[in-house]
Every structure is written in structure tokens, then in C-alpha cells.
Amino acid sequence: MSIDLTRETKTEQNQQVSEYINKVLSLIEKEEVNKEEAAWITKETVDGFREHVNPGFLTYRKSVTKDGQFAAVEWSDNGSCFKDVNGKEYIDCLGGFGIYNVGHRNPKVVKAVTDQLKRQALHSQDLLDPLRAMLAKILADITPGDLKYAFFTNSGTESVEAALKLAKMYSDRTTFISTTRAFHGKSLGSLSGTAKGMFRKPFLPLIPGFRHVPFGDIDMIRKTFEVCASVGEDVAAVILEPIQGEGGIILPPENYLKQVRELCDQYGSLLIFDEVQTGMGRTGKMFAAELYDVVPDIICLAKAFGGGVMPAGAIVAREEVFKSWFPNPFMHTTTFGGNPLACAAAIATIGVLIEENLPERALVVGEYFLKELKEAAKGHEDKVLEIRGQGLMIGIEFHKDEIGYEVSKGMFDRGILVAGTLINSKTIRIEPALTIGYEEVDKVISTFKEVLSLVKA
């Protein structure tokens, strides 16, 4: 097909695009839209996903919603909730896969970002940008142990990529130990550590040198260390989620993480904690590492790090590990990582977490939530296999995928968003804002109980 257009045709096309852009921008400007505008937005969204984004998303939405709700289009948010374009409000228990720890559009985070935007949005890349230095200092103060130097990213998978590269430069070793049910992202390096075959197979071969062992099996990880050492493939690092998120909210056995730390010390290997989902107060501590009294050599952060306002991530490492990047700070870079807007959001987010004691609140509210969910599930043991969690990171595992899908559909129909986990589809997650009120928690619990009674085993 020829891409050449006459000048008149091109001018006409540009005019149409310009008119469309202006209409979209005028809608963005509005706090509320009317019924006709809502209908236009919905149609454009569905058509756009079908023709220009990915029609698979529409198929997915039809599988997890009732009737025509697959076309629900979110439009605004606040606190623990969001609204669709027609004004229906939902309690958000998916939380963008755990990004809204300080709530939707937390006013302090929004203010920090807009204040920074008024002065400077992005940096020149060459001069020293102050907020990156200030945020790195804050992270050195709040992260466990002697973690000191930070590198900033835009997402969780980028944080994992940075951690893997740093580990390789530190020791020149190329073997990594990861675990079954692990999820570390989907770019090629982090995907090598991710466990689910469905995500991995189309992209094989991945980065060589990764060994997967069962999560929680300390004997297997010990034997893997021994074998790797005996064949000259010494382990560069072990990468773990302290609590597995996409694996189904899997808590580690007692002392497991401490024993992994000891093995890493014994064999001269690094310990990388992927706290992309567990970090920033989600589990009842600022970082899950603190729950288990273990200090990793590198910690990976993202998701809630940007306060649910900006995409932002980071790794923080011990000086001994990070200094391999000192001679050439351009060895690993990213254009937008650590940009002023993202740093402003992260600084404000940490401030809110500390000032409002949100990690401690997550622990208390989480204990209540977990207890009441278990109470609601009594009498439905033929449907619910287990309810488990830590803080406001809770998983409800069913005996069959189909039950989980029906529960998710029923709750969405009643104004509560939950979703399954990527590795363990039988488990739906409860990861609301850490600011969620008890009244909202009670509504989630009563809705779960109602829906559960209607679903067939």
C-alpha cells in the first residue's frame, strides 16, 4: 500500500486529527461528562481497543464481567474508589496491582507533582538534578540495614533488570536462582526470573543462567548452591519476592528468608528482594524485609513508589555492590528514570506513609480484613480453599478457577473490583489503598459473603 498522500489529502487528514484531539482535550478538561459524552467515550474506547490497542483486552473483560459491563470505562478516582464514565463508583480492591498505597490521587502527592510541573517537568539529563539526590538520601534513611545507593527506574520490570545487571557487574558471575511461582516482570531479563511458562515459552531462549527452585524449599536451594559451585557456575544472586504476589499471595515458611540470606553469605552471592508489590507499607512494614528481619543486598521498588500518580521505581543497594557502577555511571541508564515529576511523587508518597502511619495501619486493618473474610467463608469450604495474607496483601484461593471468575464477576457487578493473580489464577487478590475505611472494608466483606452464597461449587 502506498504511503504517499497528496498535499490536499494530507492537509485534510491533519485537520481531522486536530479536531479529534481538540475534542479529547476538551473532555479531559471537564470534571464531569454528560450522558451523550459518556456514550461517545465508551464507544471510542471499545472501538479503539478493538482496532488499535489489542482486541484481546475486550475478550478478557467479557470473561470477567457480566452482561455488557465489559465496556466499563474508568474516568475518575479518589480515596479508595474510582468511578466509571457513567458515574458508577467501585471500591478498588485490585488497586492497580498494588499501586494505590496512599490512595487514589492523594492530595499531597498530586500537589507535589503539580508544583514541580509548574517549574520544570523533565531534566536536561546532563546537569545534576536535585530531587534525585534528595530522594536517594531519603531511601538510604528508610531502607533496611546498610542499603545506601539508589538507581531510579520507571517500572518494576526495569528495577529488576537494573538489579540483575548490577549483580552481574559486581561479581562477573552469571548464574541466578529464582523460584517457582515467581513474578519479576516481562522484559527479557526479568522474564528469565519469572516462573510462568505461558509468559516464557514464546520468547525462549531467555537470558541463560537462571535456575528455578520451589519457593520455600530451603533444602532445594541449598542443593542448587552446592551443585552450581561444584560445576563452576557460582551463583551471582538469588532473587526473591519476600511474599509472592502474582504467585497467589504466598507467604514464606518460618526462617526461610533468613536461611536464604545465610546461604548467600556462605557462597558469596547477593540477595535481591523484589519488593515491587510488597514495598511501601503494603505488608504492615515499610518493606517486607523488615517483617522477616533480613537485609538484602539489593531491593527493587516500583508500583506504589510513585504514589499512584507517577510511574516510578528504584533499586537501592549496598555501597560495596553499587560501587561497580562508580567508574562509569553511564553503564546503565534510562532517559526518564528519576525524572523530577516522578521524584516529587515518590518523596511526597514516603512523607504520607510516614506521617499517616500507613504501614502500621495496613497491619491493623489487614488483620481485621483477613479475620472477617475467613469468617464470611465459613460454610463454603467446598468453594474456598484458603484465605491468607499479610497486612493489606490478601489472597482468596478457590478450589477451581471457575469459582474465582464467578466471584470476581459478582463482586464487580456490585461495585467492587478484584482480580486474579497472574501466576495462580485460582487466587484473587485483595490489595486496596492503605487508607481504606472500615466501612468500605465491611462492604467488601458483606459483598463477598453474598456473592459466595450464590456461586456454585
The 8 nearest C-alpha neighbors of each residue, nearest first, counted from 0:
[[1, 2, 3, 4, 5, 8, 9, 12],
 [2, 0, 3, 4, 5, 9, 8, 6],
 [1, 3, 4, 0, 5, 9, 8, 6],
 [4, 2, 1, 5, 0, 9, 6, 8],
 [5, 3, 9, 8, 6, 2, 7, 1],
 [4, 6, 8, 7, 9, 3, 10, 11],
 [5, 7, 9, 8, 10, 4, 11, 3],
 [8, 6, 10, 5, 9, 11, 4, 12],
 [9, 7, 11, 5, 10, 6, 4, 12],
 [8, 10, 12, 6, 11, 7, 4, 5],
 [9, 11, 7, 13, 8, 12, 6, 14],
 [10, 12, 14, 8, 9, 13, 7, 15],
 [13, 11, 9, 15, 14, 10, 8, 16],
 [14, 12, 16, 10, 15, 11, 17, 9],
 [13, 15, 17, 11, 12, 16, 10, 18],
 [16, 14, 18, 12, 17, 13, 19, 11],
 [17, 15, 13, 19, 18, 14, 20, 12],
 [16, 18, 14, 20, 15, 19, 13, 21],
 [17, 19, 21, 15, 20, 16, 14, 22],
 [20, 18, 16, 22, 17, 21, 15, 23],
 [21, 19, 17, 23, 22, 18, 24, 16],
 [20, 22, 24, 18, 23, 19, 25, 17],
 [21, 23, 25, 19, 20, 24, 18, 26],
 [22, 24, 20, 26, 25, 21, 19, 27],
 [25, 23, 27, 21, 26, 22, 20, 28],
 [24, 26, 28, 22, 23, 27, 21, 29],
 [27, 25, 23, 28, 29, 24, 22, 32],
 [28, 26, 24, 25, 29, 23, 30, 22],
 [27, 29, 25, 26, 24, 30, 23, 31],
 [30, 28, 26, 31, 27, 32, 25, 24],
 [29, 31, 28, 32, 27, 26, 75, 74],
 [32, 30, 29, 33, 26, 84, 86, 75],
 [31, 33, 36, 37, 29, 34, 30, 26],
 [32, 34, 36, 35, 37, 31, 85, 38],
 [35, 33, 37, 36, 38, 32, 85, 39],
 [34, 36, 38, 37, 33, 39, 32, 40],
 [35, 37, 39, 33, 38, 34, 32, 40],
 [38, 36, 34, 40, 35, 39, 84, 33],
 [37, 39, 41, 35, 36, 40, 34, 42],
 [40, 38, 36, 42, 37, 41, 43, 35],
 [41, 39, 37, 43, 38, 42, 44, 36],
 [40, 42, 44, 38, 39, 43, 37, 45],
 [41, 43, 39, 45, 44, 40, 46, 38],
 [44, 42, 46, 40, 41, 45, 47, 39],
 [43, 45, 47, 41, 42, 46, 40, 48],
 [46, 44, 48, 42, 47, 43, 49, 41],
 [47, 45, 49, 43, 44, 48, 50, 42],
 [48, 46, 44, 50, 51, 49, 45, 43],
 [47, 49, 52, 45, 53, 46, 51, 54],
 [50, 48, 54, 46, 47, 53, 51, 45],
 [49, 51, 47, 48, 46, 52, 54, 53],
 [50, 52, 47, 48, 49, 53, 46, 54],
 [53, 51, 48, 47, 50, 49, 54, 56],
 [52, 54, 55, 48, 49, 56, 51, 50],
 [55, 53, 49, 56, 57, 48, 58, 52],
 [54, 56, 58, 53, 57, 59, 49, 48],
 [57, 55, 59, 54, 58, 53, 60, 48],
 [56, 58, 60, 54, 55, 59, 61, 69],
 [57, 59, 55, 61, 56, 60, 62, 54],
 [58, 60, 56, 62, 57, 61, 55, 63],
 [59, 61, 69, 57, 63, 62, 58, 56],
 [62, 60, 69, 58, 59, 64, 63, 57],
 [61, 63, 59, 60, 64, 58, 404, 65],
 [64, 62, 60, 408, 61, 404, 59, 407],
 [65, 63, 408, 61, 69, 68, 62, 60],
 [64, 66, 68, 408, 67, 412, 63, 61],
 [65, 67, 68, 64, 69, 61, 412, 70],
 [68, 66, 69, 70, 65, 64, 61, 71],
 [67, 69, 70, 71, 66, 64, 65, 61],
 [68, 70, 60, 61, 67, 71, 64, 57],
 [69, 71, 68, 72, 67, 45, 41, 60],
 [72, 70, 68, 69, 83, 73, 84, 41],
 [71, 73, 83, 84, 70, 41, 74, 44],
 [74, 72, 83, 84, 82, 75, 71, 81],
 [73, 75, 84, 83, 82, 72, 76, 81],
 [76, 74, 82, 81, 73, 83, 77, 84],
 [77, 75, 81, 80, 82, 103, 104, 78],
 [76, 78, 103, 80, 104, 81, 79, 102],
 [77, 79, 103, 102, 80, 104, 105, 76],
 [80, 78, 435, 432, 102, 91, 90, 103],
 [81, 79, 90, 91, 89, 77, 78, 76],
 [80, 82, 76, 89, 75, 88, 77, 91],
 [83, 81, 88, 87, 75, 86, 73, 76],
 [82, 84, 73, 74, 72, 86, 85, 87],
 [83, 85, 74, 86, 37, 72, 73, 82],
 [86, 84, 83, 87, 37, 34, 82, 72],
 [85, 87, 83, 82, 84, 88, 74, 31],
 [88, 86, 82, 83, 85, 89, 84, 414],
 [89, 87, 82, 81, 86, 414, 83, 80],
 [90, 88, 414, 415, 80, 81, 91, 82],
 [91, 89, 80, 415, 79, 92, 416, 414],
 [90, 92, 416, 80, 94, 93, 431, 89],
 [93, 91, 431, 430, 429, 417, 94, 416],
 [94, 92, 417, 430, 91, 96, 95, 416],
 [93, 95, 97, 96, 431, 92, 91, 99],
 [94, 96, 97, 98, 93, 99, 302, 307],
 [97, 95, 94, 93, 98, 430, 276, 302],
 [96, 98, 94, 95, 430, 99, 276, 302],
 [99, 97, 303, 302, 307, 95, 100, 94],
 [98, 100, 102, 307, 432, 94, 101, 103],
 [99, 101, 432, 433, 102, 303, 98, 281],
 [102, 100, 99, 433, 432, 306, 105, 434],
 [103, 101, 78, 99, 432, 100, 105, 79],
 [102, 104, 77, 78, 105, 99, 76, 79],
 [105, 103, 77, 106, 109, 102, 308, 307],
 [104, 106, 108, 102, 103, 107, 109, 101],
 [107, 105, 109, 108, 110, 104, 111, 103],
 [108, 106, 110, 109, 105, 111, 347, 351],
 [107, 109, 347, 111, 344, 110, 105, 106],
 [108, 110, 106, 112, 107, 111, 113, 105],
 [111, 109, 107, 113, 108, 112, 114, 106],
 [112, 110, 108, 114, 109, 113, 343, 115],
 [113, 111, 115, 109, 340, 110, 114, 343],
 [112, 114, 116, 110, 115, 111, 109, 117],
 [115, 113, 111, 117, 116, 112, 110, 118],
 [114, 116, 112, 118, 113, 117, 119, 111],
 [117, 115, 120, 113, 119, 118, 114, 112],
 [118, 116, 114, 115, 119, 113, 120, 112],
 [117, 119, 115, 116, 114, 120, 113, 121],
 [120, 118, 116, 115, 121, 117, 122, 339],
 [119, 121, 116, 340, 339, 115, 122, 118],
 [122, 120, 338, 339, 119, 123, 340, 335],
 [121, 123, 124, 338, 339, 128, 120, 119],
 [122, 124, 125, 126, 121, 128, 127, 338],
 [125, 123, 122, 126, 334, 127, 128, 121],
 [124, 126, 123, 127, 122, 128, 334, 329],
 [127, 125, 124, 128, 123, 122, 129, 131],
 [128, 126, 129, 125, 124, 132, 131, 122],
 [127, 129, 130, 131, 126, 122, 132, 339],
 [130, 128, 132, 131, 133, 127, 339, 134],
 [131, 129, 133, 132, 342, 134, 128, 339],
 [130, 132, 134, 129, 133, 337, 128, 135],
 [133, 131, 135, 129, 130, 134, 136, 128],
 [132, 134, 130, 136, 135, 131, 129, 137],
 [133, 135, 137, 131, 136, 132, 130, 346],
 [136, 134, 138, 132, 133, 137, 149, 131],
 [137, 135, 139, 133, 134, 138, 132, 140],
 [136, 138, 134, 140, 135, 139, 141, 133],
 [139, 137, 135, 141, 140, 136, 142, 134],
 [138, 140, 147, 136, 137, 142, 141, 146],
 [139, 141, 137, 138, 142, 136, 147, 143],
 [140, 142, 138, 139, 137, 143, 285, 136],
 [143, 141, 139, 138, 140, 146, 144, 286],
 [144, 142, 294, 146, 145, 141, 289, 288],
 [145, 143, 146, 294, 142, 295, 293, 147],
 [144, 146, 317, 147, 143, 139, 318, 142],
 [145, 147, 317, 316, 144, 139, 315, 142],
 [146, 148, 139, 317, 316, 145, 318, 315],
 [149, 147, 316, 315, 318, 317, 321, 146],
 [150, 148, 315, 135, 314, 151, 316, 313],
 [149, 151, 314, 313, 315, 152, 148, 337],
 [150, 152, 313, 337, 336, 312, 149, 314],
 [151, 153, 336, 312, 313, 154, 158, 157],
 [152, 154, 311, 312, 336, 310, 157, 335],
 [155, 153, 312, 157, 301, 156, 311, 152],
 [156, 154, 301, 158, 157, 275, 312, 159],
 [155, 157, 184, 159, 158, 154, 189, 160],
 [158, 156, 160, 154, 155, 159, 152, 161],
 [157, 159, 155, 161, 156, 160, 299, 313],
 [158, 160, 162, 156, 161, 157, 189, 163],
 [161, 159, 157, 163, 162, 158, 189, 188],
 [162, 160, 158, 164, 159, 163, 165, 157],
 [161, 163, 159, 165, 160, 164, 166, 158],
 [164, 162, 166, 160, 165, 161, 159, 167],
 [165, 163, 167, 161, 166, 162, 160, 168],
 [164, 166, 162, 168, 167, 163, 161, 169],
 [167, 165, 163, 169, 164, 168, 162, 235],
 [168, 166, 164, 171, 165, 169, 172, 170],
 [169, 167, 165, 171, 166, 170, 164, 323],
 [168, 170, 166, 167, 323, 320, 165, 171],
 [169, 171, 172, 168, 167, 235, 166, 268],
 [172, 170, 167, 168, 169, 173, 235, 166],
 [173, 171, 235, 170, 167, 174, 233, 234],
 [172, 174, 235, 208, 167, 171, 175, 234],
 [175, 173, 208, 234, 235, 209, 172, 232],
 [176, 174, 209, 236, 234, 237, 235, 208],
 [177, 175, 237, 210, 209, 211, 238, 236],
 [176, 178, 211, 238, 192, 237, 210, 239],
 [179, 177, 212, 211, 214, 213, 181, 180],
 [178, 180, 213, 181, 194, 214, 212, 211],
 [181, 179, 246, 194, 422, 178, 182, 195],
 [182, 180, 194, 193, 179, 178, 246, 183],
 [181, 183, 193, 184, 245, 194, 180, 246],
 [182, 184, 193, 189, 192, 156, 181, 190],
 [185, 183, 156, 189, 190, 182, 186, 193],
 [184, 186, 190, 189, 187, 156, 183, 193],
 [185, 187, 190, 189, 188, 184, 156, 157],
 [188, 186, 190, 189, 191, 205, 185, 206],
 [189, 187, 191, 190, 186, 160, 206, 192],
 [188, 190, 184, 191, 192, 183, 186, 187],
 [191, 189, 185, 193, 187, 192, 188, 186],
 [192, 190, 189, 188, 193, 205, 206, 187],
 [191, 193, 190, 189, 177, 183, 194, 209],
 [194, 192, 182, 190, 181, 183, 191, 195],
 [193, 195, 181, 180, 179, 196, 182, 192],
 [196, 194, 197, 198, 422, 193, 199, 180],
 [195, 197, 199, 198, 200, 194, 193, 201],
 [196, 198, 195, 199, 200, 201, 194, 422],
 [199, 197, 196, 195, 200, 201, 185, 190],
 [198, 200, 196, 197, 202, 201, 203, 195],
 [201, 199, 202, 203, 196, 197, 198, 204],
 [202, 200, 199, 203, 198, 197, 204, 196],
 [201, 203, 200, 199, 204, 205, 198, 187],
 [204, 202, 205, 200, 201, 199, 206, 191],
 [203, 205, 202, 206, 207, 200, 199, 201],
 [204, 206, 203, 191, 207, 187, 202, 188],
 [205, 207, 191, 188, 208, 204, 187, 209],
 [208, 206, 209, 205, 204, 174, 191, 173],
 [207, 209, 174, 173, 175, 210, 206, 232],
 [210, 208, 175, 176, 174, 207, 191, 211],
 [209, 211, 176, 177, 175, 208, 212, 174],
 [212, 210, 178, 177, 176, 179, 209, 213],
 [211, 213, 178, 179, 214, 220, 177, 219],
 [214, 212, 179, 178, 216, 215, 211, 219],
 [215, 213, 178, 216, 179, 212, 180, 251],
 [214, 216, 251, 252, 217, 213, 255, 256],
 [217, 215, 219, 218, 213, 214, 220, 212],
 [216, 218, 220, 219, 215, 221, 255, 259],
 [219, 217, 221, 220, 216, 222, 223, 215],
 [220, 218, 222, 221, 217, 216, 223, 212],
 [219, 221, 223, 217, 222, 218, 224, 212],
 [222, 220, 218, 224, 219, 223, 217, 225],
 [221, 223, 225, 219, 224, 220, 226, 218],
 [222, 224, 220, 226, 225, 221, 227, 219],
 [223, 225, 221, 227, 222, 226, 228, 220],
 [226, 224, 222, 228, 223, 227, 229, 221],
 [225, 227, 229, 223, 228, 224, 222, 230],
 [228, 226, 232, 224, 233, 230, 229, 225],
 [227, 229, 233, 231, 225, 226, 230, 232],
 [228, 230, 226, 227, 231, 225, 232, 233],
 [231, 229, 227, 228, 232, 226, 233, 225],
 [230, 232, 228, 229, 233, 227, 226, 234],
 [233, 231, 227, 230, 228, 174, 234, 173],
 [234, 232, 228, 227, 231, 174, 172, 235],
 [233, 235, 174, 236, 175, 268, 232, 172],
 [236, 234, 172, 268, 174, 175, 173, 269],
 [237, 235, 269, 268, 175, 270, 234, 238],
 [236, 238, 176, 270, 175, 271, 177, 269],
 [239, 237, 271, 177, 272, 270, 236, 176],
 [240, 238, 272, 273, 241, 271, 177, 237],
 [239, 241, 273, 242, 243, 272, 274, 238],
 [242, 240, 239, 287, 243, 272, 288, 251],
 [243, 241, 250, 240, 249, 244, 251, 248],
 [242, 244, 249, 240, 248, 246, 245, 241],
 [243, 245, 248, 246, 247, 242, 276, 249],
 [244, 246, 420, 421, 247, 422, 182, 243],
 [245, 247, 180, 422, 244, 423, 243, 181],
 [246, 248, 245, 423, 426, 249, 244, 420],
 [249, 247, 244, 243, 394, 246, 388, 393],
 [250, 248, 243, 247, 242, 246, 251, 244],
 [249, 251, 242, 248, 252, 243, 388, 241],
 [252, 250, 215, 255, 242, 253, 249, 241],
 [253, 251, 255, 215, 254, 250, 256, 216],
 [252, 254, 255, 251, 256, 291, 257, 215],
 [255, 253, 257, 256, 258, 252, 291, 251],
 [256, 254, 258, 252, 257, 253, 259, 251],
 [255, 257, 259, 258, 254, 260, 293, 291],
 [258, 256, 260, 254, 259, 255, 293, 261],
 [257, 259, 261, 255, 260, 256, 254, 262],
 [260, 258, 256, 262, 261, 257, 263, 255],
 [261, 259, 257, 263, 258, 262, 256, 264],
 [260, 262, 258, 264, 259, 263, 265, 257],
 [263, 261, 265, 259, 264, 260, 266, 258],
 [262, 264, 268, 260, 266, 261, 265, 267],
 [265, 263, 261, 267, 262, 266, 268, 260],
 [264, 266, 262, 263, 267, 261, 268, 260],
 [267, 265, 263, 268, 264, 262, 224, 234],
 [266, 268, 264, 265, 263, 269, 235, 234],
 [269, 267, 263, 236, 235, 266, 234, 264],
 [268, 270, 236, 296, 263, 235, 237, 271],
 [269, 271, 237, 295, 296, 236, 238, 263],
 [272, 270, 238, 297, 295, 298, 296, 237],
 [273, 271, 298, 239, 240, 274, 238, 295],
 [272, 274, 240, 299, 275, 239, 298, 271],
 [275, 273, 277, 278, 276, 299, 300, 272],
 [274, 276, 300, 301, 273, 155, 299, 278],
 [275, 277, 274, 278, 97, 302, 244, 301],
 [278, 276, 274, 281, 275, 287, 282, 286],
 [277, 279, 286, 274, 280, 276, 275, 281],
 [280, 278, 285, 281, 286, 303, 304, 277],
 [279, 281, 285, 358, 284, 283, 278, 282],
 [280, 282, 277, 391, 279, 283, 278, 390],
 [283, 281, 390, 389, 284, 280, 391, 277],
 [284, 282, 362, 358, 390, 361, 359, 280],
 [285, 283, 358, 280, 286, 282, 287, 289],
 [284, 286, 280, 279, 358, 278, 283, 287],
 [287, 285, 278, 284, 288, 289, 279, 280],
 [286, 288, 290, 289, 277, 284, 282, 278],
 [289, 287, 286, 293, 290, 291, 292, 294],
 [288, 290, 292, 287, 291, 286, 284, 293],
 [291, 289, 287, 288, 292, 284, 286, 283],
 [290, 292, 289, 293, 288, 287, 256, 257],
 [293, 291, 289, 290, 288, 294, 257, 256],
 [292, 294, 288, 291, 257, 295, 289, 256],
 [293, 295, 144, 143, 288, 296, 292, 289],
 [296, 294, 270, 297, 271, 272, 293, 298],
 [295, 297, 270, 316, 317, 269, 271, 294],
 [298, 296, 316, 271, 295, 315, 272, 314],
 [297, 299, 272, 315, 314, 271, 273, 295],
 [300, 298, 314, 273, 274, 158, 275, 313],
 [299, 301, 275, 313, 312, 274, 314, 155],
 [312, 300, 302, 275, 155, 304, 154, 311],
 [301, 303, 98, 304, 275, 97, 276, 155],
 [304, 302, 98, 306, 305, 100, 99, 307],
 [305, 303, 301, 302, 306, 345, 311, 312],
 [306, 304, 345, 311, 309, 344, 303, 307],
 [307, 305, 348, 303, 308, 304, 344, 101],
 [306, 308, 99, 98, 305, 303, 309, 103],
 [307, 309, 306, 305, 104, 109, 344, 310],
 [308, 310, 305, 341, 311, 307, 344, 306],
 [311, 309, 153, 305, 154, 341, 308, 312],
 [312, 310, 153, 305, 341, 301, 154, 309],
 [311, 313, 301, 152, 153, 154, 300, 151],
 [314, 312, 151, 300, 152, 150, 158, 299],
 [313, 315, 299, 150, 298, 149, 158, 300],
 [314, 316, 149, 298, 148, 297, 146, 147],
 [317, 315, 297, 146, 148, 296, 147, 321],
 [316, 318, 146, 147, 320, 319, 296, 145],
 [319, 317, 321, 320, 322, 147, 148, 316],
 [318, 320, 317, 322, 321, 323, 316, 169],
 [321, 319, 318, 317, 322, 169, 316, 323],
 [320, 322, 318, 323, 319, 316, 324, 317],
 [321, 323, 325, 324, 320, 318, 319, 326],
 [322, 324, 321, 325, 169, 168, 320, 326],
 [323, 325, 322, 328, 327, 326, 321, 330],
 [324, 326, 322, 327, 323, 328, 321, 330],
 [327, 325, 324, 328, 323, 322, 330, 329],
 [326, 328, 329, 325, 330, 324, 323, 331],
 [327, 329, 324, 330, 325, 326, 331, 332],
 [330, 328, 327, 331, 332, 324, 326, 325],
 [331, 329, 328, 327, 332, 324, 326, 325],
 [330, 332, 329, 328, 333, 161, 324, 164],
 [333, 331, 329, 330, 334, 328, 336, 150],
 [334, 332, 336, 335, 152, 331, 151, 153],
 [333, 335, 336, 332, 124, 338, 337, 152],
 [334, 336, 338, 333, 337, 153, 152, 121],
 [337, 335, 152, 151, 153, 333, 338, 334],
 [336, 338, 151, 342, 131, 341, 335, 152],
 [337, 339, 335, 341, 336, 340, 121, 342],
 [340, 338, 342, 341, 121, 343, 130, 120],
 [341, 339, 343, 112, 342, 338, 120, 344],
 [340, 342, 344, 343, 338, 309, 339, 311],
 [343, 341, 345, 339, 344, 340, 337, 130],
 [342, 344, 340, 346, 341, 345, 111, 112],
 [345, 343, 341, 347, 305, 108, 342, 346],
 [344, 346, 305, 348, 342, 347, 343, 304],
 [347, 345, 343, 349, 348, 344, 134, 342],
 [346, 348, 350, 108, 344, 345, 349, 343],
 [349, 347, 345, 306, 351, 350, 346, 344],
 [350, 348, 352, 346, 351, 347, 345, 353],
 [349, 351, 347, 348, 353, 352, 354, 346],
 [352, 350, 348, 354, 353, 349, 355, 347],
 [353, 351, 357, 349, 350, 355, 356, 354],
 [352, 354, 356, 350, 351, 355, 349, 357],
 [355, 353, 351, 356, 352, 350, 357, 349],
 [354, 356, 357, 353, 352, 351, 350, 360],
 [357, 355, 353, 359, 354, 358, 352, 360],
 [356, 358, 360, 352, 355, 359, 361, 433],
 [359, 357, 280, 283, 284, 361, 360, 356],
 [360, 358, 362, 283, 357, 361, 356, 363],
 [359, 361, 357, 363, 362, 358, 364, 356],
 [362, 360, 390, 358, 283, 364, 359, 391],
 [361, 363, 283, 390, 365, 359, 360, 364],
 [362, 364, 360, 366, 365, 361, 359, 367],
 [363, 365, 367, 361, 366, 362, 360, 368],
 [366, 364, 390, 391, 368, 362, 367, 363],
 [365, 367, 369, 363, 364, 368, 370, 362],
 [366, 368, 364, 370, 365, 369, 371, 363],
 [369, 367, 365, 371, 366, 370, 364, 372],
 [370, 368, 372, 366, 367, 371, 365, 373],
 [371, 369, 367, 373, 368, 372, 366, 374],
 [370, 372, 374, 368, 373, 369, 375, 367],
 [373, 371, 375, 369, 374, 370, 444, 368],
 [372, 374, 376, 370, 371, 375, 369, 386],
 [373, 375, 371, 372, 376, 377, 370, 369],
 [376, 374, 372, 448, 373, 377, 371, 444],
 [375, 377, 373, 374, 379, 378, 372, 448],
 [378, 376, 379, 374, 375, 373, 380, 383],
 [377, 379, 380, 376, 381, 375, 374, 382],
 [380, 378, 381, 377, 382, 376, 383, 451],
 [379, 381, 383, 382, 378, 384, 377, 376],
 [380, 382, 379, 383, 456, 398, 384, 378],
 [381, 383, 380, 456, 379, 397, 398, 384],
 [384, 382, 397, 380, 385, 381, 398, 396],
 [383, 385, 397, 398, 396, 380, 382, 386],
 [386, 384, 396, 383, 395, 387, 397, 394],
 [385, 387, 395, 394, 396, 373, 388, 384],
 [388, 386, 394, 393, 385, 395, 369, 248],
 [387, 389, 393, 392, 394, 248, 390, 386],
 [388, 390, 282, 392, 391, 393, 365, 283],
 [389, 391, 282, 362, 365, 283, 361, 392],
 [392, 390, 365, 361, 430, 281, 393, 282],
 [391, 393, 430, 389, 388, 390, 429, 282],
 [394, 392, 388, 429, 428, 387, 391, 389],
 [393, 395, 428, 248, 387, 427, 386, 388],
 [396, 394, 386, 426, 427, 385, 428, 397],
 [397, 395, 426, 385, 384, 425, 383, 386],
 [398, 396, 383, 384, 399, 425, 382, 403],
 [397, 399, 384, 382, 383, 396, 425, 400],
 [400, 398, 401, 397, 402, 425, 403, 382],
 [401, 399, 425, 403, 402, 424, 404, 397],
 [400, 402, 404, 399, 403, 405, 425, 397],
 [403, 401, 405, 404, 400, 399, 406, 397],
 [402, 404, 406, 400, 401, 405, 425, 397],
 [403, 405, 401, 407, 402, 406, 63, 408],
 [404, 406, 408, 402, 407, 403, 409, 401],
 [405, 407, 409, 403, 408, 404, 410, 402],
 [406, 408, 404, 410, 405, 409, 417, 403],
 [409, 407, 64, 405, 411, 406, 63, 410],
 [410, 408, 406, 412, 411, 407, 450, 405],
 [409, 411, 413, 415, 407, 412, 408, 406],
 [412, 410, 415, 414, 416, 408, 413, 409],
 [411, 413, 409, 410, 414, 408, 65, 64],
 [414, 412, 410, 411, 415, 409, 446, 89],
 [413, 415, 89, 411, 412, 90, 410, 88],
 [416, 414, 411, 90, 89, 410, 413, 91],
 [415, 417, 91, 411, 92, 93, 90, 89],
 [418, 416, 93, 92, 407, 428, 429, 415],
 [419, 417, 427, 428, 93, 407, 420, 416],
 [418, 420, 427, 424, 426, 428, 421, 425],
 [419, 421, 245, 423, 424, 422, 247, 427],
 [420, 422, 245, 423, 424, 419, 246, 247],
 [421, 423, 246, 245, 420, 195, 180, 424],
 [424, 422, 247, 246, 420, 425, 426, 421],
 [423, 425, 426, 419, 420, 400, 422, 421],
 [426, 424, 400, 397, 423, 396, 399, 403],
 [427, 425, 396, 395, 424, 419, 247, 423],
 [428, 426, 419, 418, 395, 394, 420, 396],
 [429, 427, 394, 393, 419, 418, 430, 417],
 [428, 430, 393, 92, 93, 394, 392, 431],
 [431, 429, 92, 392, 93, 391, 94, 97],
 [432, 430, 92, 94, 91, 429, 93, 433],
 [431, 433, 100, 102, 434, 99, 435, 79],
 [432, 434, 100, 361, 435, 101, 357, 431],
 [433, 435, 432, 102, 101, 436, 79, 357],
 [436, 434, 432, 79, 433, 439, 431, 437],
 [437, 435, 439, 438, 440, 434, 79, 364],
 [436, 438, 440, 439, 441, 435, 364, 442],
 [439, 437, 441, 436, 440, 442, 435, 443],
 [438, 440, 442, 436, 437, 441, 443, 435],
 [441, 439, 437, 443, 442, 438, 444, 436],
 [440, 442, 444, 438, 439, 443, 437, 445],
 [441, 443, 439, 445, 440, 444, 446, 438],
 [444, 442, 440, 446, 441, 445, 447, 439],
 [443, 445, 441, 447, 442, 446, 372, 448],
 [444, 446, 448, 442, 447, 443, 441, 449],
 [447, 445, 449, 443, 448, 444, 442, 450],
 [448, 446, 444, 450, 445, 449, 451, 443],
 [447, 449, 445, 451, 375, 446, 450, 444],
 [450, 448, 446, 452, 447, 451, 445, 453],
 [449, 451, 453, 447, 452, 448, 409, 446],
 [450, 452, 448, 454, 453, 449, 447, 406],
 [451, 453, 449, 450, 454, 448, 379, 455],
 [454, 452, 450, 451, 455, 449, 409, 406],
 [455, 453, 451, 452, 450, 456, 405, 406],
 [454, 456, 453, 402, 382, 452, 451, 405],
 [455, 382, 381, 454, 402, 399, 398, 379]]
